[in-house]
Amino acid sequence: MKKLLEVYERFAVLVSYLQSPFLLVVRLYWGWQLMQSGWGKLHHLDKVTDFFTSLNLPAPGVTAHLVSGLELVGGLLLILGLGSRLIGLVLSVNMLVAYWTADRDALFAVFSDPGKFYNADPYTFLFASAMVLVFGAGLFSVDALLKKRYRGRIEKQ
């Protein structure tokens, strides 16, 4: 049993080296998808505003601009890994609001019909944003570079 635990611990250490590359792939792929979504919304604000109006959202025109900009800029920040935990939080909240307003049945089906929940449009964006919120951007990010560069200055304060 002891030998088995040692092998497992070595395996766990080796696999942990994949954390930052995995987070990089998640950030690059889903950041790009968010940027494309935001860009598309910005170029069709009339349709987005009409959709938000049909959902009875307050100030649908302003909301369309804000959501479009958030997805575009938030996607870029995810790609760069800059302010990643903060943007992960903001994007997660945005996706939960998307569930609440546009896919409420899917949101409430999270336990009764999980397929309905994870097949809804906001799911993958929510999952990627929450992953970055919880785990950070990883070593291959602007956040990591800034932390490395300014660690000494911060510790002196």
C-alpha positions, 0 to 999 in steps of 0.5 A: 500500500505504501508503494502505491501511495508513493507512485500516486504522489509522484504521478500527482506531482508530474500531472500538476506541471500541466496546470499552467499549460492547461490554464493557458489553453483554456484562456486562449480558446475561451478568451478568443471565443468571448472576444468573437462573441463581443465583436459580433454583438458590437456589430449587431447592436440593434439585434442584441438590443431587440433581444435584450428588450424581449427579455425585459432587461432594463435599459436594453440599449445600454446593457447591449453596449456593456455586455458586448464590451465586457465580452470583447475586453474580458476575452482579451484580458483572459487571453493575456492573463491580466487581472484574470481573477477579477475578470473571471469573477465579472465574466462568471457573474455575467454568464450567471445573469445570461442564464437567469435572463435567457436560459432560466429553465436550463439554470434551474435544471442543473440537478434535475436535467444536467444535460439541459444545463450544460448544453445552454449557451452560457455554460462553457463561458461560465465554466472557463471564467469560473476556472480562471477565477478559482485557479488564476491564470497560471504561470504563462500570463501577464499576471504572473510576469507582474507578480514576479517583477514587483514581488520584491517591491510589494514585500518591502512595503 
